[in-house]
Amino acid sequence: MKRLSAGWLAVVMLLAFVLPSSLAASAPGTVHAEEVIDLEVSQSIFSMTETRTVEIHADFGREVDLDQLEFQFGGKSLSEWKKWSGGTTYDGEPFINVIEEPSFVDGTTKVTAKLEFGLPYNTTNLANRTIRVQYQQFIGDYELALIDSASGLKAATEVKLNVYDEFLFYEELKPAIDEVFSEAEADENNTRYLEYQNIGQSVEGRDMHFVILAKDEEAVDKYLNDTLPAALEDPESLLEKLENGTMGEYQVPIWFNNIHPDEVEGVDAQVELLKKFALQEEITFINADENNEEAPVTLNVDEVLDDVIFLYMFTNNPDGRVANTRSNANGFDLNRDNTNQTQVETQLVTKLIAEWTPLSFLDMHGYVNGFLIEPATPPHNPNFEYDLLIGNMLGQAHSLGRAGIGNSPLTSYFIARLAWESGWDDMTPAYTPMYTMLHGALGHTIEVPTLGQESLYAMEGTGLGAALFVTENKDDLYKGQLEIFKRGVNGEDNRAVDEYFVNAAGESIGRVRGGEDSFFPDYYVIPADESNQENILEAHKMIEYLLRNGVKVEETTAPVTTGGVTYPAGTFVVPMDQAKRGLANAVLYKGDNVSDWPAMYDPIVVNFPALRGFNAVDVRDIDVFEGLTSDIHEVAVPTGRTVGKSPKQILRNSTNDSIKLVNALLKEGKNVELVKENKARASKGDFIVETKDLKSYENDFYFETEAIGNASAIKTSRLSKPKVAATGSAQLRFSLRELGYDLVDQSEADVIVSDGSSFNSEQVSGKSYVGIGVYALNAVRNSGMLPGFTFDYTRANHEGLVKTDVNDHQVTAGYDENQLLYVATGSWISGVPEGANVLVTFAESDDFYSAGWWPGYEAANGETMAITKETEDASFTLFANELAFRAHTQHSYRMLANSIFSSVTAEAESKRKPKAGRKDSTEVIVDNHKVRVERTTDEQGRNKVNATVDKNELIKQGRSGRQVETFTIASDRQSGDEALELSIPADAVKELKETQPQAGIDVQFGESSYLLPLEEIELENVTMAGEDFTVSIEIEEKEEQYGGRDEEKRVLNVGHVNVKAKSGNQTEEIISFKSFEEKGTVSE
């Protein structure tokens, strides 16, 4: 057998087995045997997802007292191996039981018995997330023993407990691959070609295993060096050959993939498929026809390999396989990173996909309610040639499903596009199958319904179904892919696609062409010169990205003028008459507004120019660059340089590398000054740095400088090394580290940056807090530390790219006054505290919304996006927009850095001090007997609690002489109560504002809590102030669920709070706001 294998020798590894603490201790009286004989067993592998019995035999050489025999598993009595009872507790009934007691065989000294290994989790499906993170600790090799306690004799053997028979830990993958290679090599009749590649290392340095299986090496070489280049450059020539029968023998790739390694079947099914196709002559499986009539099908493997090349990407995420998580070691879901490509794993895999351009692509996942196979629901990404994909994708999907149920106990499958109207869309190419569709592949996500043996068999079946479908329809399928490439090469925007691009009402809207003849421009121009490009570094990185992803890029060889702009030689040009123009356009075009749809699964905005911050111009002038460009195949990312001989340089705050460089200098203790004004050649937000300090970094970072003579004339502030803490997402922590910040605990920090719900007032006091997105805005609102601040939102998963107006401030330094910025949590700032600086606002225009999915986005028109405010206690800088979303919004990184650097200037540090007396302040809980409660039904028919607080009680507590932080008033909420109105006499509120001006009222409605700073109850603005009125705090609650495709959904309890002045029939609003609390998860 021919093969090429890099480092294929098996590595013998020891797997440590750790039991839950509830099972760790041995039971009293455990027998310690001294002599060991063989224990014979009828099977030696047991499954957590399948009940199995085992017959055992042991000959002790003499008659033993059967009543003195005891079974042990892993050195523990069977009674100690208890079933899971919830959480992390295992105190149920034993799952290993003796079902036939020991007895002698036919008067001999041989003892026989029968054991049953049941289901430790009481189910054959371990997909429940609570179980999924625990079960792997039980996988391993154990000693199964029968012990004669009287004599100390022990009969024992080693057995294995697994989740299902084929499961492999990451450390076992390479040895399993090597074993297949060895078996194939040992078979003289096996002439198939196997090649192992380690395509690179994961974040934590683990190898990423990739295997090629083909008829022979010539088939691989011919595909990569002849067939594929011809398909991309001259697809029409191959189409002609297919039509006239002169194509000859050729193979097309089928790619098997797994990206979420805790959806374990996707890894192990590939190993089983490798064994079958690499080692077997024939593979027989049960398949069904279109009438669901089942019959056996036999694949002759050599004949299959006449048509296909199998590619096995066992897992894109080795670190996740080790940690049993879907995310990689940086906390990223790689199946949301295939277009962003911020993670090393996705960079490696997408590069390989581009190099191979598979025809069929199976991405193996779990677990949803049912056996789901794509294609997906609308809306569809308009860069797909959908009319050329959908028919073949539906055909392949049925073949995958029929083979899946034929190969397993599963009884049905469904296709998302046929079963659902929306909610499982392919609008974003962030998913691996959708990314491959931009390469012309028939890309499918496959979701098995359970974690267990039956789903492993079903997943294997899908691979067999793909082989069957592709071999039976190879020419027609390849014609479809070639037609996609042909449209690209010919620059054809075929209207046949339009019927598939529909709005939420199901009406065909086609590609949104904006009055142009074609959806696609003729070129994208990405300038590389300072006069036409705002970010030269990101422009070069984009070219690097496009080349890595198989997109053709050219460079001008002479100046070219188009659209009134002259681009010098060396300008990058992406010609759109190329096979993969759909991929190029998907990452460079502005995006679409799909806000009319009721449900989308994931954010859809890609737009690299806006989110990475470089200029890209779509040019519609078909021959303007003809003969004036040359192809490029690699690009060197530029580095920095100092200019002149001045002792100091102005370091421009123009790229993220400038931020990385400043942090590197600060770590070395170098002097860095932050420019605080626009003066001479310096701009606010730039840095003043010693020339000699910059020179040592000229090859490490790209930076732009200008020599400066006397920097003392410019107002600056010296920076200290920031001590930054981050709470919230792993992606935020990754972005901060990428920018060069060393992260510390909150207790040690100068600055706390958060995009999450965590907020500790004691930790924030005396520091700077940078909050990003709706969860951080909500945390600040709930803290009561920033009176007058309110926010609003539509839903926390709404997103959009929007036009904004940027105000001049230190935090926004380096940004133009008009920017496209990205919002991912459907939020805006509705109340700006007195004295706060507004940094950014949503543009007030009918066309402010550019792209994304944000039903109700109109409510954000003209609203505030970002503010900053210094209080006596802390500094707050709050953004409704995203600064570090999935590490893709890199154009906004410098706003984040500006916020941090503004907090560690000498002036800022001198102001920083915790609020005096905060730790000494107390909470006053108003006695329930002082709150009168009545129950009514409001105008909407909801059950409402009306509570009135005793005036004198509040006044008395306010005059107690203690410093009060909160006055807590709890209502008597009962099941079914949906709304609350709490009434407080205005005189009492006025008294509290005088005696306890820094305090707040904490209204508790059942488990929910709403903090209202007294400062926000501005009675002086109430026109009925001279009358006897009450302050009414009205609270209405509703539940929001978020989860998309996941069976477990995150729940928010959202409160709408309205504070009003009431007197008789008169009502005046004082303040209103939203607030929410996360309430855990629910399962469908």
Buried (B, 14 or more C-beta within 10 A) or exposed (E): BBBBBEEBEBEEEEEEBEBBEBBEEBEEEBBEBEEBBEBBBEEEBBBBBBEEBBEBBBBBEEEBEEEEBBBBBBEBBBEBBBBBBEEEEBEBEBBBBBEEEBEEEEEEEBBBBBBBBBBBBEBBBBBBBBBBBBBBBBBBEBBBBBBBBEBEBBBBBEBBBBBBBBBBBBBBBBBBBBBBBBBBBEBEEBEBBBBBBEBBBBBEEBBBBBBBBBBBBEBBEBBBEEBBEBBBEBBBEBBEBBEEEEBEEBBBBBBBBBBBBBBBBBBBBBBBBBBBBBBEEEBEBBBBEEEEEEEEBEBEBEEBBBBBBBBBBBBBBBBBBBBBBBBBBBBBBBBBBBBBBBBBBBBBBBBBBBEBBBBBBBBBBBBBEBBBBBBBBBBBBBBBBBBBBBEBBBBBBBBBBBBBBBBBEBEEBBBBBEEBEBBBBBBBBBBBBBBBBBBBBBBBBBBBBBBBBBBBBBBBBBBBBBBBBBBEBBBEBBBBBBBBBBBBBEBBBBEEBBEBBBEBEEEEBBBBEEEEEBBBBBBBBBBBEEEBBBBBBBBBBBBBBBBBBBBBBBBBBEEBEBEEEEBBBEBBBBBBBBBBBBBBBBBBBBBBBBBEBEBBBBBBBBBBBBBBBBBBBBBBEBEBBEEBBEEBEEBEBBBBEBEEEBEBBBBBBBBBBBBBBBBBBBEEEBEBBBBBEBEBEBBBBBBBBBBEBBEEBBEEBBBBBBBBEEBEEBBBBEBBBBBBBBBBBBBBBBBBBBBBBEBBEBEEBBBBBBBBBEBEBEBBBBBBBBBBBBBBBBBBBBBBBBBBBBBBBBBBBBBBBBBBBBBEBBBBBBBEEEBBBBBBBBBBBBBBBEEBBBBBBBBEEEEBBBBBBBBEBEBBBEBBBBBBBBBEBBBBBBBBBBBBBBBBBBBBBBBBBBBBBBBBBEEBBEEBEBBEEBEEBEEBBBEEEBBEBEEEEBEEEBBBBBBBBBBEBBBBBBEEEEBBBBBBBBBEBEEEBBBBBBBBBBBBBBBBBEBBEBBBBBBBBBEBBBBBBBBBBBBEEBEBBEEEBBBBBBBBBEEBEBBEBBBBBBBBBBBBBBBBBBBEEEEBEBBBBBBBBBBEBEEE
